[in-house]
Amino acid sequence: MFLIDKQNIGLVIKNARKKAGLKQYEVAEKAGFTEKHLSRIENGKYLPKLEHFLILTSLLNLKLEDFGIINSGNDISETRAKLINKIMSVSENKLLIYDEILVCAENIIHLAQNDK
């Protein structure tokens, strides 16, 4: 199951644009729509139409995997899908914190298993 997350889609597009060193007006002009429309997509206010989504992914060299879309059929649990979507939509700073939390949790679990 994949949940469509406007915030995640916008964040991935914004980060790819910035990584490419492009301004909003440059990408919008190449994509054929307004800078205001791109801003609303990047800020998670609009879900881009499929045509615009495909244009943006092509311009910014993005893949579906960059958006957390995993082609794994039905073998992915709902909990795993929610966690993947959450991870894909957070800032890099929060991602580092989440990583530290997971490492600590894994260490606690490891210690608890060794005490048994």
C-alpha positions in Angstrom: 0.0 0.0 0.0 1.3 3.5 -0.9 -0.1 6.6 0.5 0.1 9.7 -1.7 1.8 12.4 0.4 1.8 15.9 -1.2 4.4 17.0 1.4 6.8 14.2 0.5 6.4 14.8 -3.3 7.0 18.5 -2.9 10.0 18.0 -0.6 11.7 15.5 -3.0 11.1 17.9 -5.9 12.4 20.9 -4.0 15.5 19.1 -2.8 16.3 17.8 -6.3 15.9 21.2 -7.7 18.2 22.8 -5.1 20.7 19.9 -5.6 20.8 20.7 -9.3 21.4 24.4 -8.5 18.3 25.5 -10.2 15.9 28.3 -9.2 12.1 27.8 -9.1 11.6 30.1 -12.1 14.1 28.1 -14.2 12.4 24.8 -13.5 8.9 26.2 -13.9 9.9 27.8 -17.3 11.4 24.6 -18.6 8.3 22.6 -17.3 5.8 25.0 -18.9 4.0 26.3 -15.9 4.3 29.2 -13.5 6.8 29.6 -10.7 3.8 30.1 -8.3 2.5 26.7 -9.3 5.9 25.0 -8.7 6.1 26.7 -5.3 2.7 25.3 -4.3 3.8 21.8 -5.4 7.1 22.1 -3.6 5.4 23.3 -0.4 2.9 20.4 -0.5 -0.1 22.6 -1.2 -0.8 21.0 -4.6 -0.4 17.5 -5.9 1.0 17.8 -9.4 -1.0 16.5 -12.3 0.6 13.4 -13.8 1.8 15.4 -16.8 3.6 17.9 -14.5 4.9 15.2 -12.3 6.5 13.4 -15.3 8.0 16.6 -16.6 9.5 17.5 -13.2 10.9 14.0 -12.7 12.4 14.1 -16.1 13.9 17.6 -15.7 15.3 16.7 -12.3 16.4 13.2 -13.1 14.2 11.7 -10.4 13.0 8.1 -10.1 10.0 6.7 -8.4 12.2 5.3 -5.7 13.2 8.9 -4.8 9.6 9.4 -3.7 9.5 6.2 -1.6 7.6 4.3 -4.3 8.8 0.8 -4.1 7.7 -1.9 -6.5 7.5 -4.7 -4.1 4.0 -6.0 -4.7 1.9 -7.0 -1.7 4.8 -8.2 0.4 5.3 -4.9 2.2 3.3 -4.4 5.4 1.2 -1.3 6.0 3.5 -0.4 9.0 6.6 -0.6 6.8 4.9 1.5 4.1 3.9 4.2 6.7 7.4 4.3 8.1 8.9 4.6 4.6 6.6 7.5 3.8 7.4 9.2 7.0 11.1 8.9 6.5 10.9 10.1 2.9 9.0 13.3 4.0 11.2 14.5 6.9 14.0 17.0 6.6 17.6 15.8 6.6 18.1 17.1 10.2 15.1 15.0 11.4 16.3 12.1 9.4 19.7 12.2 11.3 17.8 12.2 14.6 15.6 9.3 13.5 18.7 7.4 12.6 20.2 8.0 16.0 17.0 6.9 17.7 16.9 3.7 15.6 20.5 2.9 16.5 19.8 3.4 20.2 16.6 1.2 19.9 18.6 -1.6 18.2 21.2 -1.4 20.9 18.6 -1.7 23.6 17.0 -4.7 21.9 20.4 -6.3 21.5 21.2 -5.8 25.2 17.8 -7.1 26.2 18.2 -10.3 24.1 21.7 -10.9 25.6 20.3 -10.7 29.1 18.0 -13.6 28.5 
